[in-house]
Amino acid sequence: MQILKDSEAKLYTNFIYSIKTQITRETYLTNWKYYIKFLSVKTFRELIENKSQKIIESDIKENLV
C-alpha cells in the first residue's frame, strides 16, 4: 500500500485506535491488506470515493467466499 496522505493518515489513525486490543488491530490490518489487494485499491480515499457502501459490502462478501 502506498504512503498515506495526511488526511488519509488521520482517518486511519482515528479508526485503528478506536479498536481496543492490539491483537484485534493486527488481525484487522492483516485482513485489510488482503481486501485492498483483492480490489486492486492503493489508497483509502480511492476505495471510499469510487465505491458506494453497498458495493463495498458486496466486495467484502465476495472476498470472504
Summary of the structure (lengths in Angstrom):
residues: 65
radius of gyration: 12.2
end to end distance: 23.3
largest distance: 33.8
contacts: 133
relative contact order: 0.14
helix: 74%
strand: 0%
